[in-house]
Amino acid sequence: MTWDVLSIIGTIAFAVSGAIVAMEEEYDILGVYILGVVTAFGGGAIRNLLIGVPVSALWEQGLFFQFALLSITAVILFPANLLRHWQRWGNFFDAIGLSAFAIQGAIYAANMDHPISAVIVAAVLTGIGGGIIRDLLAGRKPIVLRAEIYAVWAILAGLIIGLKIPDSPWEFYILFIIITALRVLSYTFDWKLPSRRLGAH
């Protein structure tokens, strides 16, 4: 198991989720492709801008773009079949993508000797940025900011890496498993953060 494999799984999961949202909103085929790609790569692009990685680094991920485009094409060709399986496995693959991308974003920032605050921001933006952009482009309230506990796990990954707790590859893999498991538990048991509403006066 390598980070590339995890990234491919995350890229596929996010590309499919973007394509499904686009089809739910009745976008045309071009719109489905655009929303799928933006969901898969939007978080990484924002992260690169903020921590000083050239945005052109995104275009070096040719293999990932191929997987994203193939995944979106599959959604367009077989929407009923994929949607049925997506209801069962979508959240799980999304959890893998969140964990893998958040950890990679944090490692990017940590390797550039950024402060812990930047490491956490990089983890969050890489892990949830694509989903936020997807929901905003689809005219929806970003679900990652208002429903189940989601961004918290990206923050936790960034904090742990920012504190330089993991040191060896197997420790990063353990962190990946922990973050993925926490995300799975949070949607399985419907964990939510407290919220405050403005009362009527």
N, C-alpha and C positions, 0 to 999 in steps of 0.2 A: 504493500500500500504506500503510495507516494502522494505528495501534495498535489502533483499534477492530476492524479486520479480523483482526489477529493475536489479539486477545482473544476474538473470536467463535470462531476456529478452536480456540484452547486450551479455551474453555468447552465446545464440542462434543466435543472429544477426551476431556476429563475426565468429562463427563456420560455419554458412551457407555461409558467404562471402568468407571465406577461401576455403571451399569446391567448391564453384562456380568458383573461380579463378583457382583452381587446375584442374577442369574439362575443363575450357577454354584452359588451357595449355596442355591438354591431358595427365594428370598424370594417373598412374594406381590407383586401388582402395585403396591400402595402402597409396599411396601418397596423395590421397584426404583426408583420415582420418588424416594423419600427419599434413597436411597444415591447416586443419580445427581446430584441437586441438591447434596447435601452435598459430594460429590467436586469438583464444579465451583466451588463458592463457599466451601468451608470454609477454604481457605488465606487468602483475602482477608478473611474475617471475623476470623480470629485475628490477622492482621496489623493490621487496623484497631483492634482492642482494645489491642494492645501499643504502637502508635505514636501513639495518640490521635486517630485518625480516627473520627468518629461511626459506629457500626455501622449506623445508619439509611442511610448512604451506599450500602449494598448494595441497599436497596430501590429506589434510583433507577435501577438497571440493568435496567429492565423488558425491554428488547430482548434482553439476555443471558439472562434467565430464559426468555423465549419460545423462544430457540434451544435452550437446555438441555432444556426440556420436549418440544419437537418431536423432538430427538435421542433422548431416552429412549423416547418413543412409537414411533419408528421401530425401535428395538431390540426393543421388545416385540412389534411387529407382524411384523417380518421378522428374527427372530434368526439364522436359518441363513445368509441372504444377507450380513447385516452382519458376522457373526462370521468368515465366510470372508475378507472384505476386511479386517477388523480385524487378522487375523494378519499381513497384508502391510503395511498402512499405519498400524496402531495406534501402533507405536513412533515412527514419524515424526511423526505429529500430536501425540503426547505430548511429543516433543522440542520441537516448536514451542510448545506450551502452556507447558512448563517454562521455556523461554527468554523468551517474551513476558511471562509472569506474574512471573518473577523480576526482570526488568528493570523492570517497572512497579512492583513492590513496593519496589525500591531507589529508584526515582525519587520515589515517594511520601514515603519517609523522608528522602531528601536535600533535597527541597523544603521540608520542615518543619524543616530545619537540625538534624537529629538527628546524633549522632556516628557515625563509620564503623561501629562495632560494631552500632548499631541499624539502619543501612542494610543490613548483611549479614544480620542476623536477619530483617529485613522481606523481603529477597529470597528467603531460604530458605523462610520460612513461606508466602509467597505461591506460590512455585514448587512446593513439595512437600507443603504442609500438607493439601491436599485428599486426596492419595493416602494419606497416613498415616492420616487419619481414616477413609477408605474401608476400608483394610485392618483397622484396629482394630475397626470396626463389623461387619466380616465375619468376625471371629475369626481373622484371619491375622496373621502376623508382617509388619510393614511392609517391603515389598520394597525400598523406597528406602533403607532403613538397613542392608540385609544382603546385597544382591546386587550388581548392576552399579553402576559409578560413576554417581551421579545427583545427589545433593545437592551434590557438589563443584562442579558447574557453576553452580548457583545461588549458592554462596558466591563463586565467581570473578566472576560478574556483579555481585554486591553490592560486592565489593572494588573492582572497577574503577570503578564509579559512585561509591562512597564516596570514592575518591581524586580524583574530579572529572576523570577522564581524558577521557571523551566530553563534548563541549561543544555540538555541533550535531546536528540531527535525523539527518543521514546517518551521523554517527558512532555514534549509538544503533542505527541499522539495521545497521551493520557489526557491532557488538557482538552484536546479535540473531542474525545469520547465523553468527558464530563460535561462540556458545554452542550454537546448534542443531546445527551441524556436529560439535562436540565430543561432544555427547550421542549423535548418530547413530554416530560412530566408536566410542564406548564400548560401545554394545550390539552393533554389527556385529562388533567384534573381541573382545568379551567382556572388556573391561578390568575389573579388580576391585582394590579397595583391600586391603592385607594385613589379616588378621584374626587374633586370638589367642583360643584356647580355653583354658578352665580344665582343666588336666590332672588325672587321677585321682591321689589321694595314698593 
